Amino acid sequence: MKALPIVDKVMKDFHGRIVNFVEQPHFTFGKELQLHVMEVKPNAPFRSPVSFEETMQEAVLTLTDFLERKYKANLLGSGMHPLLRLEDTGVWPHRHRQIYEAYSKVFNLKRHGWLNIQSFQLNLPYQDEKSGIQLHNVLANLCAYLPAIAASSPFYEGKLGEYVDNRLHFYMLNQKEVPSVAGDVVPEYVGSFNEYEDRIIGKYSRDLSAAGAGGLLLGRDWVNSRGAIFRFDRRAVEVRVMDEQECVKSDVALSCFIRSAIRGLMKEKTELFPHELLVKDFNSTITTGLAARVHNSQGHTAREVCNYFYGVAVDNAEDEEKKYLPVVRKRIDGGSLSETIRRRVQLRAQKTDLKEAIVGVYSKLIKCLVDNEPYF
């Protein structure tokens, strides 16, 4: 269970030299900011949930086989490494390091919110400005409650954190020196692309410039650290509030839930709740998960609101999407992956010490990733 900061070594051994990314026929893998974390992404948008699952599982098995043979190492999902100490890893020091150096001029990168977070990022396409703005604003309503079912980060540094979603807690703090970069994480409503570019991108770019960040980070849509952001080059909105899950099937299930729920909410032209209430509910949700008390008219708890969204999703899901929704149903009923991990570790810790209990449970998550089986 030791975190291995060897991504540059892996890239060199796999490709023959250190590169940022290695492209395979169906997927690409490569570096992240952290030396112990690898990013995996498709070479083209998925045509279906099944192609999503098959492509990403091919990537998992390809990398797992190489890591086991070469280093006797494994891949681990979830939102934070449960035992990592900050001195156990570092920042990518090779090509494109200038981006991280630009960040380090303003922010302290030696924090969990930089060095020990992993997320599942979902890109949802839009057709034109009108549909893109609607998608963005409706996603704000969903993002406030998604951590209730997508959290997977109960432990860090070998101890139980104070939050159900510790990754998002640290994520909210990692750029506190320039608060406009992340805002309230729940994105503000906007009425046009021009408003978004001036009010959000322009604002944090001006603030970063004043803080001495330099030109690499200015005017960039990907610098925005809110929970849903426009990626204009892809004509997509990127959702960032989901912790990485334990296996590909669970990530696919979350994507099917979001796609089908958003489809229904946009079709119904659902009411947009006040942003300040969404922020309060988001903060409650990352703290106490499904049991969080919230202000939404669809329910008094995050679980009740997620049940409402699940009903919308079922009513608007395509046939392939419906096959994955039961995974989300089990999360709503039985607790997020974070809550499940916490419960299992605490049960094991009654018979052994906490670190051994953590290792025992997360060893099962390593197997879940390879077998592509959700952990309930």
VOPAGU-2260 file (C-alpha; in pm, 1 decimal, decimal comma):
REM VOPAGU-2260
SITE   aa  ch    i         X         Y         Z
SITE  MET   A    0       0,0       0,0       0,0
SITE  LYS   A    1     295,9     236,8     -23,4
SITE  ALA   A    2     248,6     519,4    -272,2
SITE  LEU   A    3     516,4     498,7    -542,1
SITE  PRO   A    4     624,2     829,1    -705,5
SITE  ILE   A    5     750,1     654,1   -1019,5
SITE  VAL   A    6     523,1     774,1   -1301,1
SITE  ASP   A    7     818,2     919,7   -1492,9
SITE  LYS   A    8    1001,2     588,4   -1459,4
SITE  VAL   A    9     692,7     401,3   -1578,6
SITE  MET   A   10     664,3     627,4   -1884,9
SITE  LYS   A   11    1031,6     576,5   -1969,3
SITE  ASP   A   12    1019,3     199,0   -1926,3
SITE  PHE   A   13     696,6     166,1   -2124,5
SITE  HIS   A   14     777,7     414,2   -2403,3
SITE  GLY   A   15    1157,6     418,8   -2412,7
SITE  ARG   A   16    1191,4     778,6   -2293,2
SITE  ILE   A   17    1017,6    1014,7   -2051,9
SITE  VAL   A   18     712,2    1170,0   -2214,8
SITE  ASN   A   19     398,2    1334,0   -2080,0
SITE  PHE   A   20     156,4    1088,2   -2241,6
SITE  VAL   A   21     166,9     752,5   -2415,7
SITE  GLU   A   22    -102,5     696,7   -2677,3
SITE  GLN   A   23    -235,3     345,0   -2730,8
SITE  PRO   A   24    -492,0     245,1   -2995,4
SITE  HIS   A   25    -797,7     323,6   -2779,0
SITE  PHE   A   26    -671,5     516,5   -2479,1
SITE  THR   A   27    -391,0     741,7   -2360,7
SITE  PHE   A   28    -219,5     735,5   -2023,7
SITE  GLY   A   29      22,9     979,4   -1875,9
SITE  LYS   A   30     140,5    1208,9   -1601,9
SITE  GLU   A   31     -52,7    1415,7   -1355,6
SITE  LEU   A   32      78,4    1683,5   -1123,1
SITE  GLN   A   33     163,3    1417,0    -863,7
SITE  LEU   A   34     441,3    1167,9    -933,5
SITE  HIS   A   35     239,4     875,3    -794,9
SITE  VAL   A   36     -78,2     944,9    -997,5
SITE  MET   A   37    -150,9     849,4   -1358,4
SITE  GLU   A   38    -420,5     997,7   -1578,6
SITE  VAL   A   39    -606,4     769,4   -1818,6
SITE  LYS   A   40    -831,7     906,7   -2091,1
SITE  PRO   A   41    -991,4     787,0   -2415,1
SITE  ASN   A   42    -858,6     885,5   -2756,0
SITE  ALA   A   43   -1207,5     986,4   -2868,0
SITE  PRO   A   44   -1542,5    1051,0   -2698,9
SITE  PHE   A   45   -1725,6     733,5   -2605,0
SITE  ARG   A   46   -2014,2     634,0   -2827,9
SITE  SER   A   47   -2186,7     438,8   -2551,7
SITE  PRO   A   48   -2154,5     343,3   -2184,6
SITE  VAL   A   49   -2041,1      -3,3   -2288,2
SITE  SER   A   50   -1757,7     135,8   -2502,4
SITE  PHE   A   51   -1662,7     355,7   -2204,1
SITE  GLU   A   52   -1639,7      49,6   -1979,5
SITE  GLU   A   53   -1454,9    -166,8   -2231,6
SITE  THR   A   54   -1200,0     101,8   -2326,4
SITE  MET   A   55   -1114,6     206,7   -1973,3
SITE  GLN   A   56   -1099,2    -150,9   -1846,2
SITE  GLU   A   57    -858,3    -231,7   -2128,7
SITE  ALA   A   58    -644,0      55,6   -1999,4
SITE  VAL   A   59    -660,8     -72,0   -1640,6
SITE  LEU   A   60    -555,2    -423,4   -1740,6
SITE  THR   A   61    -277,8    -301,3   -1972,7
SITE  LEU   A   62    -126,4     -82,1   -1702,9
SITE  THR   A   63    -180,5    -333,2   -1422,7
SITE  ASP   A   64      -4,4    -606,5   -1616,7
SITE  PHE   A   65     293,8    -379,9   -1689,2
SITE  LEU   A   66     318,5    -251,4   -1330,4
SITE  GLU   A   67     299,6    -599,3   -1180,7
SITE  ARG   A   68     562,2    -743,4   -1414,0
SITE  LYS   A   69     803,7    -452,2   -1396,5
SITE  TYR   A   70     770,3    -319,9   -1041,1
SITE  LYS   A   71     546,4    -562,5    -847,8
SITE  ALA   A   72     313,6    -264,7    -810,2
SITE  ASN   A   73     -60,6    -209,1    -844,6
SITE  LEU   A   74    -307,5      58,8    -940,4
SITE  LEU   A   75    -543,0     195,0    -673,3
SITE  GLY   A   76    -861,2     390,7    -729,0
SITE  SER   A   77   -1051,5     617,1    -482,8
SITE  GLY   A   78   -1021,0     990,0    -414,2
SITE  MET   A   79    -717,6     998,3    -184,4
SITE  HIS   A   80    -439,4     757,4     -95,5
SITE  PRO   A   81    -525,9     656,7     263,4
SITE  LEU   A   82    -167,8     629,9     395,9
SITE  LEU   A   83      32,2     878,9     186,2
SITE  ARG   A   84     238,5    1139,5     368,1
SITE  LEU   A   85     313,9    1449,4     165,5
SITE  GLU   A   86     687,6    1377,2     169,3
SITE  ASP   A   87     620,6    1041,0       0,7
SITE  THR   A   88     551,0    1200,1    -338,4
SITE  GLY   A   89     633,8    1506,9    -543,0
SITE  VAL   A   90     544,5    1722,2    -842,3
SITE  TRP   A   91     612,7    1615,5   -1203,8
SITE  PRO   A   92     961,5    1758,8   -1277,7
SITE  HIS   A   93     984,0    1707,9   -1655,2
SITE  ARG   A   94     827,9    1864,5   -1967,4
SITE  HIS   A   95     533,8    2095,9   -1886,6
SITE  ARG   A   96     669,5    2145,4   -1536,3
SITE  GLN   A   97     650,8    2518,4   -1614,7
SITE  ILE   A   98     276,5    2499,6   -1550,4
SITE  TYR   A   99     330,2    2359,2   -1203,1
SITE  GLU   A  100     608,2    2608,0   -1139,2
SITE  ALA   A  101     364,9    2885,9   -1229,6
SITE  TYR   A  102     117,6    2747,5    -975,4
SITE  SER   A  103     390,8    2717,6    -711,5
SITE  LYS   A  104     465,2    3089,4    -736,7
SITE  VAL   A  105     123,9    3156,8    -586,1
SITE  PHE   A  106      14,6    2837,3    -410,4
SITE  ASN   A  107     177,9    2596,1    -167,9
SITE  LEU   A  108     169,6    2270,0    -364,3
SITE  LYS   A  109     282,2    2065,5     -63,3
SITE  ARG   A  110     -75,0    2013,6      52,1
SITE  HIS   A  111    -315,6    1724,1      26,9
SITE  GLY   A  112    -534,3    1935,2    -203,1
SITE  TRP   A  113    -252,8    1924,8    -459,8
SITE  LEU   A  114     -47,1    1613,6    -387,8
SITE  ASN   A  115    -308,9    1364,0    -270,9
SITE  ILE   A  116    -628,6    1390,7    -472,4
SITE  GLN   A  117    -768,3    1182,5    -757,5
SITE  SER   A  118   -1094,4    1256,3    -935,5
SITE  PHE   A  119   -1313,3    1118,9   -1209,7
SITE  GLN   A  120   -1372,1    1394,7   -1463,9
SITE  LEU   A  121   -1669,2    1364,1   -1697,7
SITE  ASN   A  122   -1703,6    1578,1   -2011,2
SITE  LEU   A  123   -2058,7    1640,7   -2135,5
SITE  PRO   A  124   -2094,1    1791,0   -2484,9
SITE  TYR   A  125   -2317,5    2082,7   -2584,5
SITE  GLN   A  126   -2439,0    2185,6   -2928,8
SITE  ASP   A  127   -2448,3    2564,7   -2908,7
SITE  GLU   A  128   -2425,0    2852,5   -2662,6
SITE  LYS   A  129   -2787,3    2828,1   -2546,9
SITE  SER   A  130   -2769,2    2455,2   -2468,8
SITE  GLY   A  131   -2421,6    2495,1   -2318,3
SITE  ILE   A  132   -2536,6    2762,6   -2075,2
SITE  GLN   A  133   -2840,9    2555,7   -1978,8
SITE  LEU   A  134   -2622,8    2247,3   -1924,6
SITE  HIS   A  135   -2379,4    2443,4   -1707,3
SITE  ASN   A  136   -2650,8    2595,7   -1490,5
SITE  VAL   A  137   -2845,6    2273,1   -1440,6
SITE  LEU   A  138   -2521,5    2093,6   -1352,2
SITE  ALA   A  139   -2469,5    2345,2   -1072,0
SITE  ASN   A  140   -2788,9    2213,3    -912,5
SITE  LEU   A  141   -2672,8    1853,0    -943,6
SITE  CYS   A  142   -2309,7    1916,1    -842,5
SITE  ALA   A  143   -2411,1    2036,8    -497,7
SITE  TYR   A  144   -2536,7    1687,7    -407,5
SITE  LEU   A  145   -2320,3    1454,0    -617,9
SITE  PRO   A  146   -2056,0    1405,5    -344,9
SITE  ALA   A  147   -2320,2    1229,0    -136,8
SITE  ILE   A  148   -2295,7     930,6    -371,8
SITE  ALA   A  149   -1953,2     991,1    -533,0
SITE  ALA   A  150   -1730,6    1040,7    -226,3
SITE  SER   A  151   -1452,1     784,2    -179,9
SITE  SER   A  152   -1197,5     959,1      42,5
SITE  PRO   A  153   -1261,9     882,3     410,9
SITE  PHE   A  154    -896,6     832,1     513,4
SITE  TYR   A  155    -569,4    1020,8     468,4
SITE  GLU   A  156    -231,7     989,3     641,7
SITE  GLY   A  157    -357,7     671,5     805,8
SITE  LYS   A  158    -640,3     838,7     994,3
SITE  LEU   A  159   -1012,8     889,8     953,1
SITE  GLY   A  160   -1082,7    1237,6     819,8
SITE  GLU   A  161   -1350,4    1471,1     951,6
SITE  TYR   A  162   -1540,2    1466,8     623,1
SITE  VAL   A  163   -1715,5    1203,9     413,5
SITE  ASP   A  164   -1544,7    1364,2     112,4
SITE  ASN   A  165   -1202,1    1470,6     238,8
SITE  ARG   A  166   -1074,9    1517,8    -117,0
SITE  LEU   A  167   -1322,9    1796,2    -182,2
SITE  HIS   A  168   -1252,3    1950,6     156,8
SITE  PHE   A  169    -882,7    1981,1      69,0
SITE  TYR   A  170    -968,6    2077,1    -290,6
SITE  MET   A  171   -1166,6    2374,5    -160,4
SITE  LEU   A  172    -862,5    2496,8      34,3
SITE  ASN   A  173    -580,0    2432,8    -210,1
SITE  GLN   A  174    -609,0    2769,8    -387,2
SITE  LYS   A  175    -725,4    2982,1     -95,6
SITE  GLU   A  176    -455,3    3241,1    -174,5
SITE  VAL   A  177    -662,5    3337,8    -482,8
SITE  PRO   A  178   -1023,2    3246,1    -391,0
SITE  SER   A  179   -1170,7    3339,0    -730,1
SITE  VAL   A  180    -999,3    3038,4    -896,7
SITE  ALA   A  181   -1232,4    2787,8    -728,1
SITE  GLY   A  182   -1506,7    3022,7    -611,9
SITE  ASP   A  183   -1751,1    2825,2    -398,9
SITE  VAL   A  184   -1678,7    2512,4    -612,2
SITE  VAL   A  185   -2051,6    2502,9    -694,0
SITE  PRO   A  186   -2046,0    2708,0   -1016,2
SITE  GLU   A  187   -2227,9    3039,4   -1037,4
SITE  TYR   A  188   -2512,6    3073,0   -1285,9
SITE  VAL   A  189   -2425,6    3258,8   -1606,1
SITE  GLY   A  190   -2634,3    3387,8   -1893,8
SITE  SER   A  191   -2383,6    3379,2   -2180,5
SITE  PHE   A  192   -2034,0    3274,3   -2279,5
SITE  ASN   A  193   -1926,0    3639,3   -2269,5
SITE  GLU   A  194   -2047,0    3672,7   -1911,8
SITE  TYR   A  195   -1864,0    3352,3   -1815,5
SITE  GLU   A  196   -1539,9    3465,3   -1978,1
SITE  ASP   A  197   -1546,7    3804,9   -1809,4
SITE  ARG   A  198   -1702,9    3729,3   -1472,2
SITE  ILE   A  199   -1522,6    3401,5   -1403,8
SITE  ILE   A  200   -1219,3    3347,4   -1630,8
SITE  GLY   A  201   -1139,4    3717,3   -1646,5
SITE  LYS   A  202   -1176,0    3763,0   -1271,6
SITE  TYR   A  203    -944,5    3481,8   -1164,7
SITE  SER   A  204    -697,1    3568,1   -1440,8
SITE  ARG   A  205    -672,1    3924,6   -1312,0
SITE  ASP   A  206    -636,2    3799,2    -955,1
SITE  LEU   A  207    -369,1    3545,3   -1052,0
SITE  SER   A  208    -177,4    3812,0   -1241,0
SITE  ALA   A  209    -188,0    4040,6    -938,0
SITE  ALA   A  210     -56,8    3753,0    -725,7
SITE  GLY   A  211     238,7    3700,1    -962,8
SITE  ALA   A  212     129,6    3379,5   -1135,2
SITE  GLY   A  213     257,7    3468,4   -1481,8
SITE  GLY   A  214     109,5    3429,5   -1827,8
SITE  LEU   A  215      83,3    3049,1   -1847,0
SITE  LEU   A  216    -223,0    3045,9   -1620,2
SITE  LEU   A  217    -399,3    3355,8   -1748,4
SITE  GLY   A  218    -710,3    3337,0   -1965,3
SITE  ARG   A  219    -720,4    2955,8   -1946,9
SITE  ASP   A  220   -1056,2    2781,9   -1904,1
SITE  TRP   A  221    -891,1    2474,1   -1745,1
SITE  VAL   A  222    -749,7    2680,8   -1458,7
SITE  ASN   A  223   -1105,5    2725,4   -1330,8
SITE  SER   A  224   -1140,2    2490,8   -1032,3
SITE  ARG   A  225   -1514,7    2497,1    -990,4
SITE  GLY   A  226   -1709,5    2171,8    -983,2
SITE  ALA   A  227   -1827,6    2216,9   -1342,7
SITE  ILE   A  228   -1633,6    2420,2   -1598,7
SITE  PHE   A  229   -1656,6    2499,7   -1967,3
SITE  ARG   A  230   -1390,5    2338,3   -2185,0
SITE  PHE   A  231   -1444,0    2553,0   -2493,1
SITE  ASP   A  232   -1191,9    2366,1   -2708,2
SITE  ARG   A  233   -1398,1    2047,3   -2663,0
SITE  ARG   A  234   -1742,6    2212,4   -2668,6
SITE  ALA   A  235   -1807,8    2040,9   -2337,7
SITE  VAL   A  236   -1876,5    2106,2   -1972,1
SITE  GLU   A  237   -1640,3    1912,7   -1744,5
SITE  VAL   A  238   -1774,4    1780,4   -1413,0
SITE  ARG   A  239   -1509,9    1765,0   -1137,6
SITE  VAL   A  240   -1688,9    1697,3    -808,0
SITE  MET   A  241   -1666,3    1317,4    -823,1
SITE  ASP   A  242   -1396,2    1129,4    -634,9
SITE  GLU   A  243   -1230,7     857,3    -840,1
SITE  GLN   A  244   -1420,3     535,2    -775,6
SITE  GLU   A  245   -1294,8     182,8    -708,1
SITE  CYS   A  246   -1351,7      44,9   -1058,2
SITE  VAL   A  247   -1443,2     148,2   -1410,6
SITE  LYS   A  248   -1798,9      12,2   -1385,3
SITE  SER   A  249   -1869,4     248,0   -1094,3
SITE  ASP   A  250   -1736,2     547,7   -1288,2
SITE  VAL   A  251   -1954,8     450,3   -1583,9
SITE  ALA   A  252   -2254,6     420,1   -1352,1
SITE  LEU   A  253   -2199,7     772,1   -1220,9
SITE  SER   A  254   -2171,4     906,1   -1574,7
SITE  CYS   A  255   -2496,7     732,6   -1678,1
SITE  PHE   A  256   -2671,7     874,1   -1371,3
SITE  ILE   A  257   -2553,5    1227,8   -1446,4
SITE  ARG   A  258   -2628,6    1211,4   -1819,7
SITE  SER   A  259   -2980,3    1076,6   -1776,5
SITE  ALA   A  260   -3064,1    1304,3   -1481,5
SITE  ILE   A  261   -2940,6    1611,7   -1669,1
SITE  ARG   A  262   -3134,9    1504,4   -1976,1
SITE  GLY   A  263   -3453,4    1499,8   -1772,4
SITE  LEU   A  264   -3382,5    1819,3   -1577,1
SITE  MET   A  265   -3308,3    2012,3   -1896,5
SITE  LYS   A  266   -3619,0    1874,7   -2068,1
SITE  GLU   A  267   -3837,7    1971,7   -1772,5
SITE  LYS   A  268   -3669,5    2314,4   -1747,7
SITE  THR   A  269   -3639,3    2246,1   -1376,9
SITE  GLU   A  270   -3625,2    2526,3   -1120,8
SITE  LEU   A  271   -3274,0    2652,7   -1045,0
SITE  PHE   A  272   -3222,9    2687,6    -671,5
SITE  PRO   A  273   -3050,0    2996,2    -530,4
SITE  HIS   A  274   -2675,0    2963,3    -560,4
SITE  GLU   A  275   -2612,5    3050,4    -196,2
SITE  LEU   A  276   -2837,0    2762,1     -84,2
SITE  LEU   A  277   -2659,9    2521,2    -317,9
SITE  VAL   A  278   -2326,1    2623,9    -164,6
SITE  LYS   A  279   -2457,3    2559,3     186,8
SITE  ASP   A  280   -2592,4    2219,8      82,7
SITE  PHE   A  281   -2266,0    2130,0     -92,9
SITE  ASN   A  282   -2065,7    2207,6     219,3
SITE  SER   A  283   -2304,0    2000,0     430,6
SITE  THR   A  284   -2291,5    1713,9     182,5
SITE  ILE   A  285   -1911,6    1683,1     172,4
SITE  THR   A  286   -1916,8    1683,6     552,2
SITE  THR   A  287   -2185,6    1427,7     633,1
SITE  GLY   A  288   -2272,4    1268,8     298,6
SITE  LEU   A  289   -2616,5    1126,5     233,6
SITE  ALA   A  290   -2737,2    1216,3     583,1
SITE  ALA   A  291   -2662,4    1586,9     531,7
SITE  ARG   A  292   -2948,0    1825,5     611,5
SITE  VAL   A  293   -3018,1    2038,6     304,9
SITE  HIS   A  294   -3243,4    2323,2     189,1
SITE  ASN   A  295   -3369,2    2171,7    -137,8
SITE  SER   A  296   -3744,1    2153,9    -200,8
SITE  GLN   A  297   -3695,3    1796,1    -326,5
SITE  GLY   A  298   -3591,5    1670,0      17,0
SITE  HIS   A  299   -3465,5    1749,4     365,0
SITE  THR   A  300   -3152,2    1535,1     332,3
SITE  ALA   A  301   -2897,2    1478,3      59,0
SITE  ARG   A  302   -3025,1    1119,8      30,2
SITE  GLU   A  303   -3379,5    1239,7     -39,8
SITE  VAL   A  304   -3253,9    1483,6    -303,9
SITE  CYS   A  305   -3041,6    1209,9    -464,1
SITE  ASN   A  306   -3348,5     984,7    -466,8
SITE  TYR   A  307   -3532,8    1256,3    -658,4
SITE  PHE   A  308   -3249,2    1286,8    -909,9
SITE  TYR   A  309   -3239,0     907,8    -940,9
SITE  GLY   A  310   -3608,0     902,3   -1031,4
SITE  VAL   A  311   -3547,2    1163,8   -1300,6
SITE  ALA   A  312   -3252,3     959,5   -1426,4
SITE  VAL   A  313   -3452,2     635,4   -1450,6
SITE  ASP   A  314   -3733,2     811,5   -1637,5
SITE  ASN   A  315   -3491,6     960,8   -1891,7
SITE  ALA   A  316   -3221,3     694,4   -1923,6
SITE  GLU   A  317   -3143,4     518,2   -2249,5
SITE  ASP   A  318   -3148,5     137,5   -2245,6
SITE  GLU   A  319   -2770,6      99,6   -2199,6
SITE  GLU   A  320   -2767,5     360,6   -1924,9
SITE  LYS   A  321   -3038,5     176,8   -1732,3
SITE  LYS   A  322   -2810,8    -126,6   -1699,0
SITE  TYR   A  323   -2563,8      77,3   -1490,4
SITE  LEU   A  324   -2804,7     273,5   -1272,1
SITE  PRO   A  325   -2845,5      -6,0   -1009,3
SITE  VAL   A  326   -2487,5      66,7    -897,0
SITE  VAL   A  327   -2597,9     420,2    -807,6
SITE  ARG   A  328   -2916,8     284,6    -648,9
SITE  LYS   A  329   -2703,5      75,8    -411,7
SITE  ARG   A  330   -2487,6     377,2    -325,5
SITE  ILE   A  331   -2792,1     586,6    -236,1
SITE  ASP   A  332   -2942,2     307,9     -25,8
SITE  GLY   A  333   -2627,8     171,7     138,5
SITE  GLY   A  334   -2392,0     468,3     144,2
SITE  SER   A  335   -2122,0     610,7     -81,5
SITE  LEU   A  336   -1797,0     426,0    -137,2
SITE  SER   A  337   -1645,9     652,5     128,5
SITE  GLU   A  338   -1904,8     549,2     384,5
SITE  THR   A  339   -1866,1     183,0     290,3
SITE  ILE   A  340   -1486,8     196,6     323,6
SITE  ARG   A  341   -1511,6     372,0     660,3
SITE  ARG   A  342   -1760,0     116,1     790,3
SITE  ARG   A  343   -1547,4    -181,0     678,2
SITE  VAL   A  344   -1224,1     -35,5     816,1
SITE  GLN   A  345   -1381,8      40,2    1152,4
SITE  LEU   A  346   -1516,4    -315,1    1168,5
SITE  ARG   A  347   -1172,3    -461,5    1094,3
SITE  ALA   A  348   -1007,2    -222,4    1339,8
SITE  GLN   A  349   -1197,0    -391,1    1623,6
SITE  LYS   A  350    -964,8    -690,6    1575,3
SITE  THR   A  351    -641,2    -524,4    1462,4
SITE  ASP   A  352    -478,5    -179,3    1449,1
SITE  LEU   A  353    -613,5      91,1    1222,2
SITE  LYS   A  354    -332,6      81,6     964,9
SITE  GLU   A  355    -369,8    -294,5     916,0
SITE  ALA   A  356    -744,5    -248,0     881,6
SITE  ILE   A  357    -692,3      20,7     616,3
SITE  VAL   A  358    -446,1    -199,2     425,7
SITE  GLY   A  359    -688,9    -490,9     438,7
SITE  VAL   A  360    -983,1    -296,5     296,0
SITE  TYR   A  361    -787,1    -106,2      32,3
SITE  SER   A  362    -624,5    -430,7     -81,1
SITE  LYS   A  363    -975,8    -541,5    -171,7
SITE  LEU   A  364   -1022,7    -217,4    -367,0
SITE  ILE   A  365    -709,2    -297,7    -568,6
SITE  LYS   A  366    -873,5    -626,7    -664,4
SITE  CYS   A  367   -1203,9    -451,4    -739,8
SITE  LEU   A  368   -1024,6    -232,5    -993,9
SITE  VAL   A  369    -870,3    -529,7   -1175,0
SITE  ASP   A  370   -1190,2    -737,1   -1160,6
SITE  ASN   A  371   -1407,3    -435,0   -1246,5
SITE  GLU   A  372   -1642,8    -511,8    -958,8
SITE  PRO   A  373   -1803,0    -240,8    -740,2
SITE  TYR   A  374   -1735,0    -259,3    -367,2
SITE  PHE   A  375   -2053,6    -276,8    -161,2
